[in-house]
Amino acid sequence: MKVTYFFRRPYPGAYSIEELFGSIGNYLQQKENKFQPEVIHVPNYSKSLKCIWDNIRFAKKYQSKINHVTGDIHYVLLGLSSKNYNILTIHDCATLYRKSKWSPYYWIFKYLWVKWPVAKASVVTTISEKTKADIIRFSGCNPDKVKIIPNPVNPVFKTCLPVPGNQIPRILQVGTAANKNLERVITALRGIDCVLDIIGPLSHVQRNLMNTSGIRFENSSNLSLKEVARHYEQADIVIFVSTFEGFGMPIIEANTVGRPVITSRIAPMRIVAGDGAVLVNPEDSVSIRQAILRVINDKEVYNSLVDKGLRNSEGYNIRIIAEKYHRIYHRIKDTEAKSFTVGLY
């Protein structure tokens, strides 16, 4: 069975989606000798309508009987034949929350990235109940068409239990975009003796805040996935108090490595974390600070979070998630697209 994966043109330092589905394809290929994953990268970034149109035409040329469109190029599904079986994976609808309805970009994104591709897809998969609700809201599709399959943790993240030794705790902050809430983390950490390890490019404003905060910090970006995993291993605590996410993969990555997590008590983070994290109000720096001090100062809380996190991560094993996609691919193969309904559970 051949499955063609369509990926965006590679961005430097942006690899998570490609790595994720590459891992799924590799796992299924080992499971089933006849499974043949083919990876196709579109030639253009989505920076203009011409580039988008060229990518759609490109996808039309390289489509196969079973196609899986992932990442930030949902629109290429418009170039695929309805006679094929076309899976669309949507990770979030964050752009439609960030952009004003008065902006032409809002409407371009709504129709090219959500409404039209969802309408044409045989089935849509997404990573959380929250994103499923967003897809239904913005596309108007039948809820039965959208199936929830969480992201698996990449096998590069392995359990590496913390070894006492850091007199000054290292706190890992994953991401620097506006929704990653770095500014409130900086406020929360003022006066706490620690090292803040930040992954992601710092804006001029963020760097100035760090330099005037009195907090020791390190900053890196454009890392390989193995390098990112190494930062988790070196950390004592992972902080991920995002204000908006489609899923929140750093929670599971930290759980898997064996590091306590502090995250937001809003969906989907609180659902993804289960009881494997301390939940805080992401809009309240005091709440964030209290959680940090609690994890630093209470060894019983620290160790309990490590244990609960490891148990939580078991549900996001590559084997479990790949099997769910495997069932979709096999059921699609034997089902007419227009009447396609799949039961995952």
KETORBA-307284 format. One record per residue (C-alpha): residue number from 1; residue in three letters; x, y, z. Coordinates in pm, 1 decimal. Layout:
<pts>
- NUM|ALA|X|Y|Z
...
</pts>
This chain:
<pts>
- 1|MET|0.0|0.0|0.0
- 2|LYS|144.6|336.0|-106.8
- 3|VAL|67.7|653.8|88.2
- 4|THR|192.1|986.8|-46.1
- 5|TYR|265.3|1249.1|219.8
- 6|PHE|259.6|1610.8|105.3
- 7|PHE|479.8|1840.6|316.1
- 8|ARG|548.2|2212.9|298.6
- 9|ARG|877.3|2334.3|156.6
- 10|PRO|1129.1|2292.5|442.1
- 11|TYR|1184.2|2593.0|668.3
- 12|PRO|1517.3|2619.9|854.1
- 13|GLY|1453.9|2506.9|1211.5
- 14|ALA|1091.4|2407.5|1137.3
- 15|TYR|1081.8|2031.3|1128.6
- 16|SER|830.3|1905.0|1381.1
- 17|ILE|548.0|1804.4|1146.1
- 18|GLU|780.9|1644.9|893.4
- 19|GLU|964.0|1456.0|1167.3
- 20|LEU|633.9|1345.1|1319.9
- 21|PHE|485.0|1193.1|1005.8
- 22|GLY|824.3|1067.1|895.1
- 23|SER|832.1|865.7|1217.3
- 24|ILE|479.2|736.2|1156.6
- 25|GLY|567.5|633.1|801.4
- 26|ASN|888.3|461.5|913.4
- 27|TYR|707.0|272.9|1189.1
- 28|LEU|434.6|150.3|952.7
- 29|GLN|692.8|49.3|693.7
- 30|GLN|861.2|-172.8|954.4
- 31|LYS|523.5|-311.9|1060.1
- 32|GLU|405.5|-394.9|709.8
- 33|ASN|643.9|-478.7|424.7
- 34|LYS|393.8|-364.1|162.5
- 35|PHE|348.1|-20.5|321.0
- 36|GLN|524.1|235.1|100.0
- 37|PRO|540.4|593.2|231.8
- 38|GLU|639.8|851.7|-26.6
- 39|VAL|730.0|1202.0|89.9
- 40|ILE|669.3|1494.7|-144.6
- 41|HIS|776.5|1850.0|-54.1
- 42|VAL|600.2|2126.5|-245.9
- 43|PRO|842.1|2362.6|-424.6
- 44|ASN|720.9|2698.4|-290.9
- 45|TYR|660.2|2875.2|37.7
- 46|SER|298.9|2994.8|71.1
- 47|LYS|396.0|3359.9|31.2
- 48|SER|170.9|3459.0|-258.5
- 49|LEU|-136.4|3338.1|-444.9
- 50|LYS|88.5|3242.5|-737.3
- 51|CYS|305.7|3025.8|-511.1
- 52|ILE|-7.9|2865.4|-368.0
- 53|TRP|-144.7|2798.2|-716.2
- 54|ASP|187.5|2646.7|-829.0
- 55|ASN|189.9|2420.3|-522.9
- 56|ILE|-165.6|2304.2|-599.2
- 57|ARG|-64.6|2217.4|-956.2
- 58|PHE|246.1|2041.4|-828.2
- 59|ALA|38.4|1825.7|-591.4
- 60|LYS|-197.2|1737.2|-875.1
- 61|LYS|98.9|1606.4|-1075.1
- 62|TYR|239.3|1387.0|-797.1
- 63|GLN|-79.1|1257.2|-631.7
- 64|SER|-140.8|887.6|-579.2
- 65|LYS|-438.5|671.9|-482.5
- 66|ILE|-394.1|752.1|-112.2
- 67|ASN|-269.6|1100.8|-22.2
- 68|HIS|-206.3|1255.9|317.4
- 69|VAL|-169.8|1635.0|335.4
- 70|THR|-2.0|1756.3|651.8
- 71|GLY|153.0|2075.4|779.0
- 72|ASP|78.4|2425.7|665.9
- 73|ILE|-24.5|2353.5|304.3
- 74|HIS|-383.4|2232.7|346.2
- 75|TYR|-480.2|2403.3|19.9
- 76|VAL|-283.9|2155.2|-198.0
- 77|LEU|-566.5|1909.6|-138.2
- 78|LEU|-764.6|2120.7|-385.3
- 79|GLY|-541.8|1984.0|-662.0
- 80|LEU|-606.5|1619.8|-573.8
- 81|SER|-865.3|1410.3|-753.3
- 82|SER|-1186.2|1327.2|-566.5
- 83|LYS|-1147.7|974.3|-704.0
- 84|ASN|-849.5|930.2|-472.1
- 85|TYR|-856.9|892.5|-94.0
- 86|ASN|-732.7|1214.5|55.3
- 87|ILE|-655.3|1260.8|425.4
- 88|LEU|-605.7|1610.9|565.1
- 89|THR|-440.9|1671.4|902.3
- 90|ILE|-503.1|2011.2|1064.6
- 91|HIS|-301.9|2093.7|1376.0
- 92|ASP|-470.9|2420.5|1469.2
- 93|CYS|-672.6|2717.5|1342.7
- 94|ALA|-466.1|2976.2|1529.6
- 95|THR|-438.5|3211.5|1230.3
- 96|LEU|-814.3|3263.5|1225.4
- 97|TYR|-797.2|3381.1|1586.2
- 98|ARG|-500.2|3611.1|1529.1
- 99|LYS|-627.2|3783.0|1213.5
- 100|SER|-906.2|4038.5|1199.9
- 101|LYS|-1211.7|3959.4|988.6
- 102|TRP|-1145.4|4292.9|822.0
- 103|SER|-819.6|4153.4|685.5
- 104|PRO|-824.3|3989.7|339.8
- 105|TYR|-574.6|3737.5|478.4
- 106|TYR|-839.2|3608.7|720.3
- 107|TRP|-1070.2|3514.4|435.0
- 108|ILE|-791.8|3373.6|217.1
- 109|PHE|-681.4|3151.4|503.0
- 110|LYS|-1034.3|3050.5|599.4
- 111|TYR|-1119.1|2925.4|250.7
- 112|LEU|-781.1|2799.1|121.9
- 113|TRP|-657.0|2643.0|446.3
- 114|VAL|-981.4|2531.8|612.8
- 115|LYS|-1322.5|2545.3|443.5
- 116|TRP|-1245.6|2422.7|90.4
- 117|PRO|-980.9|2158.9|180.6
- 118|VAL|-1202.3|2017.8|457.2
- 119|ALA|-1496.1|1996.4|215.8
- 120|LYS|-1288.6|1803.7|-37.9
- 121|ALA|-1105.3|1572.2|203.0
- 122|SER|-1219.1|1213.5|246.6
- 123|VAL|-1142.1|1242.6|617.2
- 124|VAL|-986.3|1506.7|840.5
- 125|THR|-768.1|1422.4|1137.6
- 126|THR|-676.6|1662.1|1411.8
- 127|ILE|-494.2|1649.7|1742.8
- 128|SER|-741.1|1767.9|2007.4
- 129|GLU|-1107.1|1826.7|2087.4
- 130|LYS|-1041.1|2200.4|2081.7
- 131|THR|-904.5|2197.3|1727.7
- 132|LYS|-1186.0|1966.7|1615.3
- 133|ALA|-1436.8|2221.2|1745.6
- 134|ASP|-1252.0|2498.7|1560.5
- 135|ILE|-1250.3|2302.7|1233.3
- 136|ILE|-1625.1|2240.5|1257.0
- 137|ARG|-1686.6|2605.6|1345.4
- 138|PHE|-1484.1|2749.8|1057.4
- 139|SER|-1567.4|2491.7|789.0
- 140|GLY|-1924.8|2393.7|875.5
- 141|CYS|-1842.5|2027.7|807.3
- 142|ASN|-2015.8|1722.9|949.9
- 143|PRO|-1853.3|1648.1|1289.8
- 144|ASP|-1826.0|1280.1|1194.4
- 145|LYS|-1575.8|1372.9|925.5
- 146|VAL|-1318.8|1494.4|1181.5
- 147|LYS|-1128.4|1228.5|1375.2
- 148|ILE|-903.4|1301.2|1672.1
- 149|ILE|-558.4|1142.3|1663.7
- 150|PRO|-308.5|1303.3|1901.7
- 151|ASN|48.2|1370.4|1800.1
- 152|PRO|294.2|1099.9|1904.0
- 153|VAL|613.3|1188.2|2083.2
- 154|ASN|910.3|1152.8|1852.3
- 155|PRO|1130.5|851.7|1939.9
- 156|VAL|1429.7|1085.4|1971.1
- 157|PHE|1286.7|1187.7|2310.6
- 158|LYS|1387.6|915.7|2553.2
- 159|THR|1347.5|881.8|2928.5
- 160|CYS|1652.3|1022.5|3104.4
- 161|LEU|1568.0|1064.7|3470.1
- 162|PRO|1710.5|1377.3|3635.5
- 163|VAL|2034.0|1339.1|3827.2
- 164|PRO|2074.6|1575.1|4125.8
- 165|GLY|2361.1|1813.0|4068.8
- 166|ASN|2232.8|2148.6|3945.8
- 167|GLN|2256.7|2379.3|4247.0
- 168|ILE|2087.7|2644.0|4036.1
- 169|PRO|1777.0|2499.6|3863.5
- 170|ARG|1764.3|2511.7|3484.3
- 171|ILE|1420.8|2600.6|3349.5
- 172|LEU|1348.2|2525.4|2983.4
- 173|GLN|1116.5|2756.6|2787.7
- 174|VAL|1016.4|2609.3|2450.2
- 175|GLY|912.2|2874.6|2196.9
- 176|THR|923.0|3252.4|2175.0
- 177|ALA|614.6|3337.3|1963.4
- 178|ALA|354.1|3564.9|2120.7
- 179|ASN|135.2|3274.9|2236.0
- 180|LYS|430.4|3114.1|2418.3
- 181|ASN|395.3|3381.9|2687.0
- 182|LEU|766.9|3441.7|2747.1
- 183|GLU|711.7|3793.1|2878.1
- 184|ARG|499.4|3669.5|3170.1
- 185|VAL|751.2|3395.0|3241.7
- 186|ILE|1021.9|3661.9|3269.5
- 187|THR|807.1|3858.2|3514.0
- 188|ALA|737.3|3542.5|3715.8
- 189|LEU|1107.8|3453.3|3741.3
- 190|ARG|1237.5|3788.2|3865.8
- 191|GLY|1433.3|3732.1|4184.7
- 192|ILE|1438.4|3351.1|4153.9
- 193|ASP|1790.8|3208.0|4132.8
- 194|CYS|1780.4|2999.7|3813.8
- 195|VAL|1896.5|2973.8|3454.1
- 196|LEU|1626.8|3018.6|3191.2
- 197|ASP|1707.4|2817.1|2878.0
- 198|ILE|1506.9|2961.0|2587.8
- 199|ILE|1463.2|2777.2|2258.2
- 200|GLY|1355.8|3007.5|1977.0
- 201|PRO|1462.0|3340.0|1827.5
- 202|LEU|1427.7|3634.0|2065.0
- 203|SER|1276.7|3957.7|1941.3
- 204|HIS|1450.8|4284.4|2021.3
- 205|VAL|1190.2|4355.7|2290.2
- 206|GLN|1224.9|4009.7|2445.3
- 207|ARG|1604.5|4031.8|2452.8
- 208|ASN|1589.4|4370.4|2619.4
- 209|LEU|1347.3|4232.0|2879.8
- 210|MET|1583.0|3944.4|2951.5
- 211|ASN|1886.1|4172.0|2976.5
- 212|THR|1713.2|4401.8|3226.3
- 213|SER|1542.5|4127.0|3428.4
- 214|GLY|1845.1|4014.0|3625.0
- 215|ILE|1768.7|3653.9|3520.5
- 216|ARG|2051.5|3439.0|3391.2
- 217|PHE|1951.1|3302.6|3054.5
- 218|GLU|2073.5|3109.5|2752.2
- 219|ASN|1919.9|3127.2|2407.5
- 220|SER|1939.2|2900.5|2103.1
- 221|SER|1740.0|2850.1|1784.7
- 222|ASN|1742.3|2653.2|1459.2
- 223|LEU|1823.5|2335.6|1651.7
- 224|SER|1793.5|1981.2|1525.3
- 225|LEU|1541.4|1760.9|1702.1
- 226|LYS|1824.7|1572.5|1872.6
- 227|GLU|1963.1|1902.1|2000.5
- 228|VAL|1619.8|1999.1|2133.5
- 229|ALA|1595.4|1664.1|2313.6
- 230|ARG|1934.0|1733.4|2471.7
- 231|HIS|1800.6|2061.3|2615.2
- 232|TYR|1516.3|1870.2|2781.7
- 233|GLU|1766.5|1631.4|2935.9
- 234|GLN|1974.7|1920.4|3071.8
- 235|ALA|1671.3|2094.4|3222.3
- 236|ASP|1533.9|2053.8|3573.4
- 237|ILE|1189.1|2195.9|3488.6
- 238|VAL|1002.7|2262.5|3162.8
- 239|ILE|773.1|2564.2|3150.6
- 240|PHE|505.1|2584.6|2882.3
- 241|VAL|241.7|2837.5|2988.3
- 242|SER|112.3|2911.6|2640.5
- 243|THR|-199.8|3121.8|2588.8
- 244|PHE|-306.0|2931.2|2275.7
- 245|GLU|-214.5|2591.5|2129.9
- 246|GLY|-360.7|2329.0|1902.3
- 247|PHE|-201.1|2059.5|2116.4
- 248|GLY|111.7|2139.7|2319.4
- 249|MET|375.0|1882.8|2225.0
- 250|PRO|643.0|2013.1|2466.5
- 251|ILE|425.8|1883.1|2752.7
- 252|ILE|451.9|1525.0|2626.7
- 253|GLU|818.0|1562.8|2531.4
- 254|ALA|897.8|1674.5|2887.2
- 255|ASN|683.1|1394.8|3033.1
- 256|THR|868.5|1140.6|2819.5
- 257|VAL|1216.2|1262.8|2915.8
- 258|GLY|1111.6|1273.5|3280.5
- 259|ARG|1097.7|1642.7|3365.5
- 260|PRO|831.4|1823.6|3572.8
- 261|VAL|607.0|2044.9|3360.7
- 262|ILE|432.4|2370.9|3441.9
- 263|THR|163.8|2446.5|3185.5
- 264|SER|-162.4|2633.2|3131.0
- 265|ARG|-490.8|2523.6|3283.9
- 266|ILE|-672.6|2595.6|2956.6
- 267|ALA|-760.3|2352.5|2677.0
- 268|PRO|-594.7|2171.6|2517.7
- 269|MET|-290.4|2190.8|2749.6
- 270|ARG|-471.4|2075.7|3064.3
- 271|ILE|-618.3|1780.6|2873.6
- 272|VAL|-287.1|1681.9|2715.9
- 273|ALA|-108.3|1711.3|3052.0
- 274|GLY|-360.0|1511.2|3253.3
- 275|ASP|-216.0|1494.4|3602.6
- 276|GLY|141.2|1504.3|3467.7
- 277|ALA|189.0|1879.3|3517.8
- 278|VAL|122.0|2172.8|3748.7
- 279|LEU|-153.3|2383.1|3592.7
- 280|VAL|-150.9|2763.2|3615.6
- 281|ASN|-339.6|3065.5|3489.6
- 282|PRO|-127.1|3173.5|3189.2
- 283|GLU|-253.0|3530.9|3221.3
- 284|ASP|-127.3|3561.9|3581.2
- 285|SER|247.1|3595.1|3649.0
- 286|VAL|188.2|3540.0|4022.5
- 287|SER|24.8|3201.3|3952.4
- 288|ILE|319.4|3105.8|3730.9
- 289|ARG|571.5|3216.1|3993.9
- 290|GLN|402.3|3021.3|4272.9
- 291|ALA|407.8|2703.9|4062.8
- 292|ILE|777.7|2746.2|3980.9
- 293|LEU|868.8|2793.8|4347.7
- 294|ARG|656.2|2496.6|4449.5
- 295|VAL|830.6|2262.3|4204.7
- 296|ILE|1177.8|2394.7|4293.5
- 297|ASN|1130.9|2378.1|4670.0
- 298|ASP|921.5|2063.7|4722.3
- 299|LYS|1106.4|1744.3|4627.3
- 300|GLU|796.7|1532.6|4686.7
- 301|VAL|600.5|1740.9|4435.5
- 302|TYR|895.2|1727.4|4194.2
- 303|ASN|926.7|1348.3|4205.0
- 304|SER|551.0|1296.4|4186.6
- 305|LEU|533.5|1506.1|3869.0
- 306|VAL|811.7|1303.8|3709.7
- 307|ASP|630.2|975.2|3784.0
- 308|LYS|289.1|1099.2|3670.8
- 309|GLY|439.6|1253.8|3358.6
- 310|LEU|603.5|928.3|3255.7
- 311|ARG|269.2|748.9|3289.2
- 312|ASN|94.0|1025.6|3093.4
- 313|SER|342.6|1000.0|2806.9
- 314|GLU|263.5|630.8|2750.6
- 315|GLY|-58.0|722.5|2566.4
- 316|TYR|141.1|920.8|2307.2
- 317|ASN|379.7|643.9|2208.7
- 318|ILE|455.3|630.8|1834.4
- 319|ARG|321.1|272.9|1821.1
- 320|ILE|-22.7|370.1|1952.9
- 321|ILE|-63.4|674.4|1726.3
- 322|ALA|76.0|504.0|1414.6
- 323|GLU|-172.3|219.4|1459.7
- 324|LYS|-459.1|469.3|1444.4
- 325|TYR|-333.8|607.2|1112.9
- 326|HIS|-274.8|251.9|992.5
- 327|ARG|-642.9|172.4|1046.5
- 328|ILE|-744.2|485.9|855.7
- 329|TYR|-521.6|402.2|557.8
- 330|HIS|-652.0|45.4|538.6
- 331|ARG|-1018.0|137.2|573.8
- 332|ILE|-983.5|407.5|310.9
- 333|LYS|-831.6|158.1|73.2
- 334|ASP|-1149.0|-48.9|72.2
- 335|THR|-1408.0|227.7|97.5
- 336|GLU|-1554.0|471.2|-152.3
- 337|ALA|-1442.3|824.3|-61.3
- 338|LYS|-1785.0|983.6|-81.4
- 339|SER|-1933.9|743.6|168.9
- 340|PHE|-1625.8|719.8|386.9
- 341|THR|-1679.6|688.4|758.1
- 342|VAL|-1408.7|552.2|983.7
- 343|GLY|-1433.0|429.2|1342.3
- 344|LEU|-1106.5|472.1|1523.9
- 345|TYR|-1203.1|330.4|1856.7
</pts>
